[in-house]
């Protein structure tokens, strides 16, 4: 690999889990956080691949974009691309559950519907299990309470290098909120931060992990 080059794999946006042909389970993620991380990495001259769920935010020019819709699709693409990257930033808000069975036909409103759900794949855990020792993995955790404690537990349980924790205030475009960046032996708290600030810090952490491959930031 050429000096100054870091290959970064980033996930962004929500996923959708279909109940029938027209209805799905999802969340309010805009995808902006992952896209801002991609932009911050591109400014450093790095190679960026963005695996993006349904999002209305336009990805930055210069990055490869792989479009997905469901958690299973995101899992497949992330694991396929994992061997060819140096750093992984799992910023997507993957839907945690999906229907046990998807209906082939649209359900009528008059029908009673009891909906069994099953967990979607734990993509971050699979990335951690399948990475090599030189790859740097950053996960994200949205917490409604005990943000730092729960995020640190997730970091240890998933066996990743760093967790970016935030609150539901970050959902949507351009919102500020409370955040924390947690790694082994270090916790940085941000009582009120923008997504752009957190994205810039994530890129800085990757640069610290690969100091011999740093390149000057580009405008």
Secondary structure, DSSP 8 states (H G I E B T S, - for coil): --TT--EEEEEESB--EESSSS-EE-----SHHHHHHHHHHHHTT-EEEEEE-S-SS---TTSEEEE--SHHHHHHHHHHHHTT-SEEEE--B--SEEESS--SS---TTS-----EEE---HHHHHHHH--TT-EEEEEEE-SSSHHHHHHHHHHHHT-SEEEEE-GGG-SSS--EEEEEEETTEEEEEEEE-HHHHHHHHHHHHHHHTGGG------
